[in-house]
Amino acid sequence: MNIKEVAEVSGLPAKTIRYYEEIRLICPLRGANGYRVFGTSDIHKLSFIARARGLGFSIEECRRLLALYDDKKRASADVKALAEVHLRDIATKIKELRAMEAALQSLVHACAGDARPDCPILMGLAKPGAVCCD
């Protein structure tokens, strides 16, 4: 398959596929004409990467997941450990986002939103440390 066909099947843009090749996440063969020739395993890896990226795994985490997937002697505990670290990172991000949401809600609630120039939102943003998301 060529890159256009693989892009359609995998749901990834051709530019992303080229990038994944550039960083050696995938290594499609090259035909005599120099064009990429994607096999079934390349398509499977691209779909795997797309699903992992959709769950927020980084490129390097995807690289490790692919290595674990290819290693038939792997321990599932290794895969689980990687996923658990990622899950903890997601939980931390959610906590940070909730703190940001609460701080912004507080500022929005304090603002009358009328024609007067004084604005608690701008005053809150201008105060160092006043609007914090720790």
N, CA, C and O atoms as a DFTB+ gen file, in Angstrom:
536 C
 N C O
     1  1       0.836      -1.181       0.000
     2  2       0.000       0.000       0.000
     3  2       0.884       1.248       0.000
     4  3       1.983       1.249       0.554
     5  1       0.386       2.292      -0.623
     6  2       1.117       3.554      -0.603
     7  2       0.639       4.402       0.577
     8  3      -0.299       4.034       1.284
     9  1       1.290       5.524       0.772
    10  2       1.013       6.332       1.958
    11  2      -0.414       6.896       1.962
    12  3      -1.019       7.037       3.024
    13  1      -0.945       7.213       0.795
    14  2      -2.316       7.729       0.712
    15  2      -3.310       6.663       1.171
    16  3      -4.233       6.952       1.934
    17  1      -3.118       5.451       0.709
    18  2      -4.016       4.350       1.100
    19  2      -3.899       4.049       2.595
    20  3      -4.900       3.807       3.269
    21  1      -2.671       4.067       3.101
    22  2      -2.440       3.798       4.518
    23  2      -3.065       4.905       5.374
    24  3      -3.615       4.634       6.442
    25  1      -2.980       6.127       4.910
    26  2      -3.587       7.247       5.630
    27  2      -5.099       7.041       5.743
    28  3      -5.680       7.283       6.801
    29  1      -5.722       6.602       4.679
    30  2      -7.174       6.354       4.695
    31  2      -7.530       5.218       5.641
    32  3      -8.492       5.317       6.402
    33  1      -6.758       4.144       5.594
    34  2      -7.046       2.966       6.423
    35  2      -6.788       3.251       7.903
    36  3      -7.574       2.855       8.764
    37  1      -5.693       3.934       8.188
    38  2      -5.310       4.162       9.586
    39  2      -6.006       5.361      10.207
    40  3      -6.086       5.467      11.431
    41  1      -6.513       6.268       9.372
    42  2      -7.135       7.478       9.877
    43  2      -6.138       8.547      10.277
    44  3      -6.502       9.557      10.879
    45  1      -4.879       8.319       9.941
    46  2      -3.827       9.289      10.247
    47  2      -3.474      10.088       8.994
    48  3      -3.473       9.541       7.891
    49  1      -3.176      11.367       9.154
    50  2      -2.740      12.146       7.991
    51  2      -1.393      11.630       7.468
    52  3      -0.567      11.135       8.235
    53  1      -1.190      11.751       6.179
    54  2       0.076      11.315       5.574
    55  2       1.264      12.027       6.223
    56  3       2.330      11.435       6.389
    57  1       1.078      13.289       6.585
    58  2       2.158      14.056       7.222
    59  2       2.562      13.396       8.544
    60  3       3.749      13.322       8.863
    61  1       1.589      12.922       9.305
    62  2       1.870      12.251      10.578
    63  2       2.597      10.935      10.330
    64  3       3.527      10.590      11.060
    65  1       2.186      10.217       9.328
    66  2       2.832       8.948       8.984
    67  2       4.289       9.200       8.592
    68  3       5.182       8.462       9.008
    69  1       4.525      10.229       7.802
    70  2       5.899      10.576       7.429
    71  2       6.723      10.931       8.669
    72  3       7.889      10.553       8.782
    73  1       6.098      11.665       9.596
    74  2       6.791      12.026      10.842
    75  2       7.128      10.778      11.650
    76  3       8.243      10.653      12.156
    77  1       6.187       9.863      11.777
    78  2       6.445       8.623      12.515
    79  2       7.575       7.820      11.874
    80  3       8.341       7.151      12.567
    81  1       7.673       7.891      10.550
    82  2       8.795       7.235       9.880
    83  2      10.099       7.981      10.186
    84  3      11.131       7.363      10.452
    85  1      10.039       9.305      10.146
    86  2      11.231      10.129      10.402
    87  2      11.814       9.855      11.784
    88  3      13.033       9.816      11.951
    89  1      10.940       9.664      12.780
    90  2      11.428       9.403      14.140
    91  2      11.547       7.900      14.415
    92  3      11.779       7.482      15.550
    93  1      11.388       7.114      13.381
    94  2      11.607       5.664      13.402
    95  2      10.643       4.888      14.304
    96  3      11.011       3.869      14.889
    97  1       9.405       5.381      14.407
    98  2       8.369       4.575      15.066
    99  2       7.930       3.456      14.129
   100  3       7.593       2.355      14.564
   101  1       7.942       3.758      12.850
   102  2       7.660       2.751      11.824
   103  2       8.782       2.815      10.797
   104  3       9.441       3.842      10.636
   105  1       8.981       1.711      10.114
   106  2      10.039       1.645       9.102
   107  2       9.519       0.900       7.872
   108  3       9.860      -0.264       7.660
   109  1       8.693       1.570       7.062
   110  2       8.180       0.877       5.877
   111  2       9.301       0.595       4.881
   112  3      10.321       1.284       4.849
   113  1       9.087      -0.414       4.089
   114  2      10.052      -0.744       3.034
   115  2       9.980       0.310       1.938
   116  3       9.030       1.090       1.875
   117  1      10.972       0.324       1.092
   118  2      10.992       1.223      -0.064
   119  2      11.020       0.376      -1.322
   120  3      11.783      -0.584      -1.431
   121  1      10.177       0.750      -2.267
   122  2      10.163       0.055      -3.543
   123  2      11.351       0.470      -4.386
   124  3      12.112       1.355      -3.997
   125  1      11.516      -0.161      -5.538
   126  2      12.619       0.156      -6.446
   127  2      12.562       1.620      -6.881
   128  3      13.588       2.229      -7.186
   129  1      11.350       2.173      -6.907
   130  2      11.172       3.567      -7.302
   131  2      11.427       4.542      -6.141
   132  3      11.359       5.757      -6.327
   133  1      11.721       4.010      -4.947
   134  2      11.991       4.856      -3.793
   135  2      10.774       5.198      -2.961
   136  3      10.898       5.797      -1.893
   137  1       9.590       4.822      -3.445
   138  2       8.372       5.119      -2.703
   139  2       8.196       4.147      -1.535
   140  3       8.656       3.006      -1.578
   141  1       7.530       4.624      -0.509
   142  2       7.225       3.769       0.643
   143  2       6.249       2.679       0.232
   144  3       5.311       2.905      -0.534
   145  1       6.499       1.499       0.763
   146  2       5.584       0.378       0.551
   147  2       5.206      -0.128       1.940
   148  3       6.032      -0.704       2.648
   149  1       3.969       0.090       2.313
   150  2       3.505      -0.287       3.640
   151  2       2.896      -1.677       3.617
   152  3       2.100      -2.023       2.745
   153  1       3.298      -2.456       4.603
   154  2       2.743      -3.793       4.747
   155  2       1.688      -3.816       5.842
   156  3       1.404      -2.803       6.481
   157  1       1.124      -4.984       6.038
   158  2       0.092      -5.165       7.057
   159  2       0.599      -4.796       8.447
   160  3      -0.129      -4.185       9.230
   161  1       1.833      -5.158       8.757
   162  2       2.377      -4.858      10.083
   163  2       2.536      -3.355      10.282
   164  3       2.346      -2.861      11.393
   165  1       2.883      -2.617       9.222
   166  2       2.990      -1.160       9.322
   167  2       1.633      -0.537       9.624
   168  3       1.521       0.366      10.453
   169  1       0.619      -1.025       8.948
   170  2      -0.745      -0.511       9.162
   171  2      -1.192      -0.817      10.588
   172  3      -1.791       0.028      11.254
   173  1      -0.897      -2.024      11.050
   174  2      -1.256      -2.407      12.412
   175  2      -0.546      -1.509      13.424
   176  3      -1.164      -1.051      14.386
   177  1       0.744      -1.256      13.215
   178  2       1.506      -0.391      14.128
   179  2       0.956       1.033      14.125
   180  3       0.847       1.662      15.178
   181  1       0.612       1.534      12.955
   182  2       0.057       2.890      12.872
   183  2      -1.276       2.989      13.606
   184  3      -1.539       3.975      14.294
   185  1      -2.108       1.976      13.460
   186  2      -3.386       1.960      14.185
   187  2      -3.152       1.876      15.686
   188  3      -3.834       2.540      16.467
   189  1      -2.194       1.063      16.081
   190  2      -1.810       0.913      17.488
   191  2      -1.359       2.268      18.049
   192  3      -1.801       2.686      19.119
   193  1      -0.481       2.938      17.316
   194  2       0.032       4.237      17.738
   195  2      -1.100       5.250      17.828
   196  3      -1.169       6.026      18.781
   197  1      -1.991       5.245      16.835
   198  2      -3.108       6.195      16.841
   199  2      -3.982       6.001      18.077
   200  3      -4.402       6.977      18.697
   201  1      -4.256       4.756      18.437
   202  2      -5.072       4.490      19.633
   203  2      -4.329       4.912      20.897
   204  3      -4.921       5.508      21.796
   205  1      -3.040       4.605      20.968
   206  2      -2.244       4.989      22.145
   207  2      -2.156       6.508      22.267
   208  3      -2.291       7.047      23.365
   209  1      -1.934       7.199      21.157
   210  2      -1.871       8.660      21.179
   211  2      -3.222       9.239      21.577
   212  3      -3.291      10.254      22.270
   213  1      -4.296       8.587      21.136
   214  2      -5.644       9.009      21.504
   215  2      -5.885       8.919      23.005
   216  3      -6.717       9.643      23.552
   217  1      -5.159       8.035      23.663
   218  2      -5.244       7.910      25.118
   219  2      -4.221       8.795      25.826
   220  3      -4.085       8.747      27.049
   221  1      -3.510       9.594      25.052
   222  2      -2.595      10.571      25.628
   223  2      -1.179      10.085      25.858
   224  3      -0.378      10.803      26.455
   225  1      -0.845       8.882      25.400
   226  2       0.534       8.416      25.558
   227  2       1.448       9.271      24.689
   228  3       1.095       9.634      23.567
   229  1       2.622       9.587      25.216
   230  2       3.609      10.370      24.475
   231  2       4.232       9.501      23.380
   232  3       4.034       8.287      23.337
   233  1       4.974      10.143      22.516
   234  2       5.688       9.408      21.460
   235  2       6.626       8.379      22.090
   236  3       6.662       7.226      21.661
   237  1       7.377       8.793      23.100
   238  2       8.316       7.855      23.730
   239  2       7.584       6.720      24.436
   240  3       8.060       5.584      24.430
   241  1       6.450       7.005      25.036
   242  2       5.656       5.935      25.652
   243  2       5.135       4.984      24.574
   244  3       5.087       3.772      24.781
   245  1       4.748       5.533      23.432
   246  2       4.312       4.687      22.307
   247  2       5.457       3.800      21.829
   248  3       5.254       2.628      21.510
   249  1       6.649       4.363      21.781
   250  2       7.828       3.590      21.378
   251  2       8.011       2.405      22.332
   252  3       8.254       1.280      21.896
   253  1       7.890       2.672      23.647
   254  2       8.032       1.598      24.642
   255  2       6.904       0.583      24.529
   256  3       7.132      -0.622      24.636
   257  1       5.684       1.072      24.313
   258  2       4.551       0.153      24.160
   259  2       4.726      -0.742      22.937
   260  3       4.441      -1.938      22.994
   261  1       5.191      -0.170      21.839
   262  2       5.439      -0.968      20.634
   263  2       6.519      -2.013      20.885
   264  3       6.399      -3.156      20.444
   265  1       7.572      -1.620      21.594
   266  2       8.640      -2.570      21.917
   267  2       8.100      -3.700      22.785
   268  3       8.440      -4.865      22.582
   269  1       7.267      -3.352      23.741
   270  2       6.665      -4.382      24.590
   271  2       5.721      -5.272      23.770
   272  3       5.677      -6.486      23.965
   273  1       4.976      -4.660      22.859
   274  2       4.059      -5.425      22.017
   275  2       4.827      -6.427      21.152
   276  3       4.395      -7.565      20.969
   277  1       5.963      -5.989      20.628
   278  2       6.770      -6.852      19.764
   279  2       7.525      -7.926      20.541
   280  3       7.907      -8.948      19.971
   281  1       7.740      -7.707      21.823
   282  2       8.479      -8.651      22.664
   283  2       7.530      -9.736      23.178
   284  3       6.760      -9.508      24.110
   285  1       7.595     -10.887      22.575
   286  2       6.682     -11.974      22.948
   287  2       7.012     -12.565      24.318
   288  3       6.215     -13.323      24.871
   289  1       8.173     -12.228      24.867
   290  2       8.557     -12.715      26.193
   291  2       8.320     -11.652      27.279
   292  3       8.764     -11.802      28.417
   293  1       7.618     -10.588      26.906
   294  2       7.373      -9.497      27.852
   295  2       6.524      -9.982      29.020
   296  3       5.799     -10.972      28.924
   297  1       6.636      -9.268      30.101
   298  2       5.747      -9.513      31.246
   299  2       4.638      -8.479      31.168
   300  3       4.906      -7.297      30.953
   301  1       3.413      -8.905      31.337
   302  2       2.313      -7.947      31.293
   303  2       2.460      -6.909      32.400
   304  3       1.919      -5.808      32.295
   305  1       3.187      -7.254      33.457
   306  2       3.431      -6.303      34.542
   307  2       4.185      -5.076      34.037
   308  3       3.975      -3.973      34.543
   309  1       5.056      -5.250      33.050
   310  2       5.791      -4.124      32.486
   311  2       4.850      -3.175      31.749
   312  3       4.978      -1.954      31.844
   313  1       3.919      -3.746      31.026
   314  2       2.939      -2.943      30.294
   315  2       2.027      -2.218      31.290
   316  3       1.741      -1.029      31.145
   317  1       1.586      -2.956      32.287
   318  2       0.698      -2.375      33.293
   319  2       1.388      -1.235      34.031
   320  3       0.764      -0.207      34.294
   321  1       2.646      -1.397      34.365
   322  2       3.391      -0.358      35.077
   323  2       3.451       0.925      34.250
   324  3       3.250       2.019      34.778
   325  1       3.726       0.788      32.963
   326  2       3.775       1.951      32.089
   327  2       2.407       2.631      32.026
   328  3       2.317       3.857      32.087
   329  1       1.351       1.838      31.906
   330  2      -0.002       2.390      31.843
   331  2      -0.401       3.039      33.162
   332  3      -1.093       4.057      33.167
   333  1       0.023       2.464      34.268
   334  2      -0.306       3.039      35.578
   335  2       0.368       4.398      35.778
   336  3      -0.240       5.315      36.329
   337  1       1.602       4.528      35.338
   338  2       2.289       5.820      35.423
   339  2       1.529       6.850      34.603
   340  3       1.316       7.978      35.048
   341  1       1.127       6.460      33.419
   342  2       0.380       7.373      32.545
   343  2      -0.962       7.746      33.185
   344  3      -1.386       8.899      33.121
   345  1      -1.608       6.786      33.786
   346  2      -2.888       7.036      34.458
   347  2      -2.712       8.031      35.609
   348  3      -3.548       8.914      35.802
   349  1      -1.634       7.889      36.362
   350  2      -1.350       8.844      37.452
   351  2      -1.103      10.248      36.883
   352  3      -1.546      11.244      37.456
   353  1      -0.402      10.314      35.765
   354  2      -0.162      11.615      35.123
   355  2      -1.483      12.259      34.698
   356  3      -1.667      13.467      34.854
   357  1      -2.388      11.461      34.168
   358  2      -3.702      11.968      33.762
   359  2      -4.460      12.485      34.981
   360  3      -5.063      13.557      34.931
   361  1      -4.430      11.726      36.073
   362  2      -5.118      12.150      37.301
   363  2      -4.558      13.475      37.808
   364  3      -5.312      14.335      38.265
   365  1      -3.249      13.642      37.730
   366  2      -2.619      14.895      38.148
   367  2      -3.083      16.049      37.270
   368  3      -3.394      17.130      37.769
   369  1      -3.129      15.817      35.967
   370  2      -3.576      16.859      35.042
   371  2      -5.034      17.232      35.304
   372  3      -5.398      18.407      35.258
   373  1      -5.856      16.238      35.576
   374  2      -7.269      16.499      35.874
   375  2      -7.380      17.362      37.138
   376  3      -8.167      18.308      37.185
   377  1      -6.593      17.030      38.148
   378  2      -6.599      17.812      39.389
   379  2      -6.197      19.260      39.100
   380  3      -6.830      20.190      39.599
   381  1      -5.152      19.451      38.301
   382  2      -4.703      20.789      37.952
   383  2      -5.773      21.543      37.160
   384  3      -5.995      22.731      37.392
   385  1      -6.424      20.868      36.244
   386  2      -7.481      21.502      35.458
   387  2      -8.672      21.890      36.335
   388  3      -9.275      22.944      36.134
   389  1      -9.008      21.043      37.302
   390  2     -10.113      21.381      38.214
   391  2      -9.775      22.603      39.060
   392  3     -10.638      23.440      39.321
   393  1      -8.512      22.704      39.490
   394  2      -8.087      23.880      40.256
   395  2      -8.149      25.132      39.388
   396  3      -8.568      26.191      39.855
   397  1      -7.736      25.018      38.134
   398  2      -7.820      26.136      37.201
   399  2      -9.275      26.539      37.000
   400  3      -9.607      27.725      37.002
   401  1     -10.133      25.549      36.827
   402  2     -11.554      25.812      36.628
   403  2     -12.144      26.544      37.836
   404  3     -12.881      27.516      37.674
   405  1     -11.822      26.079      39.041
   406  2     -12.347      26.707      40.255
   407  2     -11.869      28.142      40.380
   408  3     -12.649      29.026      40.730
   409  1     -10.587      28.385      40.095
   410  2     -10.048      29.737      40.180
   411  2     -10.720      30.656      39.175
   412  3     -11.080      31.787      39.501
   413  1     -10.887      30.172      37.957
   414  2     -11.517      30.996      36.927
   415  2     -12.993      31.211      37.223
   416  3     -13.513      32.303      36.995
   417  1     -13.678      30.188      37.726
   418  2     -15.080      30.355      38.105
   419  2     -15.233      31.428      39.174
   420  3     -16.163      32.234      39.132
   421  1     -14.321      31.431      40.121
   422  2     -14.352      32.422      41.189
   423  2     -14.189      33.831      40.625
   424  3     -14.901      34.752      41.024
   425  1     -13.255      33.991      39.702
   426  2     -13.045      35.307      39.085
   427  2     -14.252      35.740      38.263
   428  3     -14.684      36.891      38.339
   429  1     -14.791      34.819      37.482
   430  2     -15.955      35.140      36.648
   431  2     -17.147      35.499      37.528
   432  3     -17.884      36.436      37.222
   433  1     -17.336      34.770      38.602
   434  2     -18.458      35.033      39.513
   435  2     -18.313      36.417      40.168
   436  3     -19.310      37.093      40.422
   437  1     -17.079      36.827      40.438
   438  2     -16.842      38.116      41.086
   439  2     -17.028      39.300      40.137
   440  3     -17.146      40.437      40.594
   441  1     -17.056      39.058      38.850
   442  2     -17.151      40.134      37.865
   443  2     -18.615      40.429      37.538
   444  3     -19.383      39.524      37.212
   445  1     -18.989      41.705      37.629
   446  2     -20.373      42.103      37.328
   447  2     -20.662      42.019      35.833
   448  3     -21.808      41.822      35.428
   449  1     -19.644      42.166      35.032
   450  2     -19.843      42.095      33.586
   451  2     -20.676      43.247      33.052
   452  3     -21.444      43.083      32.104
   453  1     -20.522      44.401      33.659
   454  2     -21.306      45.562      33.233
   455  2     -20.418      46.565      32.488
   456  3     -19.337      46.207      32.021
   457  1     -20.865      47.799      32.379
   458  2     -20.147      48.823      31.612
   459  2     -19.028      49.495      32.410
   460  3     -18.257      50.272      31.847
   461  1     -18.929      49.213      33.693
   462  2     -17.880      49.834      34.508
   463  2     -16.511      49.281      34.115
   464  3     -16.407      48.133      33.682
   465  1     -15.452      50.099      34.267
   466  2     -14.115      49.641      33.867
   467  2     -13.457      48.682      34.856
   468  3     -12.579      47.911      34.468
   469  1     -13.866      48.716      36.135
   470  2     -13.221      47.817      37.098
   471  2     -13.649      46.381      36.822
   472  3     -14.822      46.085      36.597
   473  1     -12.656      45.506      36.848
   474  2     -12.935      44.111      36.501
   475  2     -12.156      43.187      37.419
   476  3     -10.927      43.156      37.360
   477  1     -12.841      42.437      38.260
   478  2     -12.156      41.501      39.155
   479  2     -11.342      40.433      38.430
   480  3     -10.372      39.916      38.984
   481  1     -11.720      40.103      37.217
   482  2     -10.967      39.090      36.459
   483  2      -9.575      39.632      36.152
   484  3      -8.571      38.966      36.407
   485  1      -9.521      40.847      35.601
   486  2      -8.228      41.439      35.265
   487  2      -7.407      41.713      36.516
   488  3      -6.193      41.509      36.518
   489  1      -8.066      42.179      37.592
   490  2      -7.339      42.437      38.836
   491  2      -6.785      41.129      39.407
   492  3      -5.663      41.095      39.912
   493  1      -7.564      40.069      39.329
   494  2      -7.112      38.769      39.825
   495  2      -5.939      38.229      39.027
   496  3      -5.012      37.649      39.591
   497  1      -5.979      38.418      37.720
   498  2      -4.887      37.946      36.867
   499  2      -3.621      38.782      37.067
   500  3      -2.510      38.286      36.879
   501  1      -3.792      40.052      37.448
   502  2      -2.657      40.951      37.622
   503  2      -1.922      40.718      38.937
   504  3      -0.761      41.104      39.065
   505  1      -2.568      40.100      39.907
   506  2      -1.947      39.877      41.214
   507  2      -1.086      38.609      41.168
   508  3      -1.603      37.523      40.908
   509  1       0.208      38.737      41.417
   510  2       1.073      37.552      41.447
   511  2       0.624      36.580      42.539
   512  3       0.461      36.971      43.695
   513  1       0.432      35.360      42.180
   514  2       0.068      34.314      43.134
   515  2      -1.374      34.333      43.565
   516  3      -1.797      33.436      44.293
   517  1      -2.162      35.330      43.145
   518  2      -3.552      35.422      43.597
   519  2      -4.409      34.336      42.953
   520  3      -5.282      33.761      43.604
   521  1      -4.159      34.059      41.684
   522  2      -4.907      33.023      40.989
   523  2      -3.918      31.882      40.757
   524  3      -3.110      31.922      39.829
   525  1      -3.996      30.884      41.602
   526  2      -3.008      29.809      41.551
   527  2      -3.699      28.466      41.425
   528  3      -4.800      28.271      41.942
   529  1      -3.089      27.602      40.779
   530  2      -3.688      26.298      40.524
   531  2      -2.869      25.155      41.103
   532  3      -2.749      24.112      40.460
   533  1      -2.319      25.309      42.254
   534  2      -1.550      24.226      42.866
   535  2      -2.490      23.377      43.587
   536  3      -2.085      22.385      44.194
